[in-house]
Amino acid sequence: MNQHQTIARNTASSCLMSFVCSTALLAAACSNDVIAESNSAASTDDAGEGRNDSAPRAPEPPEPITAPLPYTWARLIDDSWKLDPGSEGYWCRRVTVADDIWIKGFRPVSPQGTHHATIGRDSGGPDGSFRCGGFSTGTDLLFASGLGTTDLLLPDGLAVKISAGEQLLLNLHVFNPSSTPSAGTSGVEAMAVNQTDVVNEVAFVLAGLAGGLTVAPGVTTQTGRCTFPAETTILSVGAHMHTRGIHQRVIAHPTPDVSIPLADAPYDFSEQTGVWLDKPVVIPAGGTVEVECTFENETANTLRFGESTNDEMCYAGLFHYPRFQNGSTCVK
């Protein structure tokens, strides 16, 4: 992403991401102007293979996630994957958390072949690894990363909380355009802090357009919107589209007659970074964030929203506080 804004500095990643996405990055819902929970199960992956989201691949469940030492980077969750030549797919891993963890920073672990990674809260399924789909992101996204996403460090006093007894769900989208088999281990590292150092609990949501997204041949622009159900303060913004995305603009509307630009920049699929706002923006209950995505579709076909790299997405990943029951996406 080019350095272009006077209102923000490029210091952190989105999903995605994060978030992108990160990024991603990523999860989706087709609800109309509401914050929505993502579906944690689907019937087929991108390659068309059958799968059972509830059945772990591993014969033994993984060890629970414990709190890492404060202010050090440590592996939070990861999973190993392998792909045939010219294929793509999704891998998921669900692990129970043993301790309360307050996270100040996220660092993607993205070897070659990692399209994006998301982590979210989840509940109800067995711990372990399984094949999944792009909409298997849990009930509440925490972080998303895409190609080019770097370390994300929240400002002092802010952290993402994961509670003891919750489950983390890692979703990996991996692809192999080469003519030889590919394999790797992808995931997310985290930097924890002491609870006494936290003033506000931060949340992450993907705002934009999902089910109604259509990208006709040529250059076109699509617009989505997120309406917030409670007052929130937006800290950062990061774009997530796929390979035909070329530009994104994000505008906050605390009231219908007020417009505050959050981002306005060219988009590069291989560099899905984000920006911290120089001045956080407060959105009252009922306020909106508008996400405008521009695409250049060189094919003769109309593209639609979808999980595959060859489909498209239109999301802006937003870190905000306080946390309420987000779900994964906020779309219209």
ChimeraX attribute file (.defattr): number of C-alpha atoms within 10 A of each C-alpha:
attribute: neighborCount
match mode: 1-to-1
recipient: residues
	/A:1	19
	/A:2	11
	/A:3	11
	/A:4	13
	/A:5	15
	/A:6	9
	/A:7	13
	/A:8	19
	/A:9	15
	/A:10	18
	/A:11	15
	/A:12	22
	/A:13	37
	/A:14	38
	/A:15	38
	/A:16	38
	/A:17	42
	/A:18	45
	/A:19	40
	/A:20	38
	/A:21	36
	/A:22	34
	/A:23	39
	/A:24	41
	/A:25	36
	/A:26	41
	/A:27	35
	/A:28	31
	/A:29	21
	/A:30	17
	/A:31	17
	/A:32	17
	/A:33	18
	/A:34	19
	/A:35	23
	/A:36	21
	/A:37	21
	/A:38	21
	/A:39	18
	/A:40	20
	/A:41	17
	/A:42	15
	/A:43	12
	/A:44	18
	/A:45	19
	/A:46	19
	/A:47	12
	/A:48	10
	/A:49	11
	/A:50	13
	/A:51	16
	/A:52	14
	/A:53	22
	/A:54	18
	/A:55	15
	/A:56	19
	/A:57	16
	/A:58	12
	/A:59	9
	/A:60	10
	/A:61	15
	/A:62	14
	/A:63	12
	/A:64	17
	/A:65	20
	/A:66	14
	/A:67	21
	/A:68	19
	/A:69	12
	/A:70	17
	/A:71	14
	/A:72	12
	/A:73	15
	/A:74	17
	/A:75	16
	/A:76	22
	/A:77	19
	/A:78	23
	/A:79	19
	/A:80	14
	/A:81	19
	/A:82	17
	/A:83	18
	/A:84	16
	/A:85	14
	/A:86	14
	/A:87	16
	/A:88	22
	/A:89	26
	/A:90	26
	/A:91	24
	/A:92	28
	/A:93	27
	/A:94	30
	/A:95	27
	/A:96	24
	/A:97	20
	/A:98	17
	/A:99	16
	/A:100	16
	/A:101	24
	/A:102	26
	/A:103	26
	/A:104	25
	/A:105	23
	/A:106	28
	/A:107	23
	/A:108	29
	/A:109	21
	/A:110	23
	/A:111	13
	/A:112	15
	/A:113	22
	/A:114	23
	/A:115	30
	/A:116	36
	/A:117	39
	/A:118	36
	/A:119	32
	/A:120	23
	/A:121	22
	/A:122	21
	/A:123	17
	/A:124	8
	/A:125	15
	/A:126	16
	/A:127	24
	/A:128	22
	/A:129	26
	/A:130	21
	/A:131	24
	/A:132	29
	/A:133	27
	/A:134	31
	/A:135	20
	/A:136	28
	/A:137	34
	/A:138	27
	/A:139	21
	/A:140	24
	/A:141	30
	/A:142	29
	/A:143	37
	/A:144	37
	/A:145	42
	/A:146	37
	/A:147	29
	/A:148	20
	/A:149	31
	/A:150	23
	/A:151	19
	/A:152	23
	/A:153	18
	/A:154	19
	/A:155	11
	/A:156	12
	/A:157	15
	/A:158	23
	/A:159	27
	/A:160	25
	/A:161	20
	/A:162	20
	/A:163	15
	/A:164	16
	/A:165	15
	/A:166	17
	/A:167	25
	/A:168	27
	/A:169	31
	/A:170	29
	/A:171	33
	/A:172	34
	/A:173	27
	/A:174	27
	/A:175	25
	/A:176	21
	/A:177	14
	/A:178	12
	/A:179	10
	/A:180	10
	/A:181	13
	/A:182	19
	/A:183	17
	/A:184	15
	/A:185	16
	/A:186	25
	/A:187	25
	/A:188	22
	/A:189	18
	/A:190	26
	/A:191	24
	/A:192	24
	/A:193	24
	/A:194	14
	/A:195	15
	/A:196	8
	/A:197	13
	/A:198	18
	/A:199	11
	/A:200	16
	/A:201	17
	/A:202	25
	/A:203	25
	/A:204	31
	/A:205	33
	/A:206	40
	/A:207	30
	/A:208	30
	/A:209	32
	/A:210	25
	/A:211	16
	/A:212	16
	/A:213	22
	/A:214	18
	/A:215	24
	/A:216	18
	/A:217	15
	/A:218	13
	/A:219	14
	/A:220	14
	/A:221	17
	/A:222	17
	/A:223	19
	/A:224	23
	/A:225	23
	/A:226	26
	/A:227	23
	/A:228	20
	/A:229	17
	/A:230	14
	/A:231	16
	/A:232	21
	/A:233	17
	/A:234	24
	/A:235	21
	/A:236	29
	/A:237	33
	/A:238	37
	/A:239	48
	/A:240	40
	/A:241	35
	/A:242	28
	/A:243	18
	/A:244	23
	/A:245	25
	/A:246	19
	/A:247	19
	/A:248	25
	/A:249	19
	/A:250	25
	/A:251	18
	/A:252	23
	/A:253	20
	/A:254	21
	/A:255	13
	/A:256	10
	/A:257	6
	/A:258	10
	/A:259	14
	/A:260	12
	/A:261	15
	/A:262	27
	/A:263	25
	/A:264	15
	/A:265	16
	/A:266	17
	/A:267	25
	/A:268	21
	/A:269	21
	/A:270	14
	/A:271	18
	/A:272	33
	/A:273	36
	/A:274	33
	/A:275	24
	/A:276	25
	/A:277	20
	/A:278	13
	/A:279	12
	/A:280	15
	/A:281	19
	/A:282	17
	/A:283	22
	/A:284	17
	/A:285	14
	/A:286	15
	/A:287	20
	/A:288	22
	/A:289	27
	/A:290	24
	/A:291	26
	/A:292	21
	/A:293	28
	/A:294	21
	/A:295	24
	/A:296	17
	/A:297	19
	/A:298	11
	/A:299	11
	/A:300	9
	/A:301	11
	/A:302	12
	/A:303	18
	/A:304	17
	/A:305	20
	/A:306	20
	/A:307	21
	/A:308	22
	/A:309	17
	/A:310	12
	/A:311	17
	/A:312	24
	/A:313	32
	/A:314	30
	/A:315	40
	/A:316	42
	/A:317	34
	/A:318	30
	/A:319	27
	/A:320	24
	/A:321	20
	/A:322	15
	/A:323	17
	/A:324	15
	/A:325	13
	/A:326	21
	/A:327	25
	/A:328	28
	/A:329	31
	/A:330	30
	/A:331	30
	/A:332	24
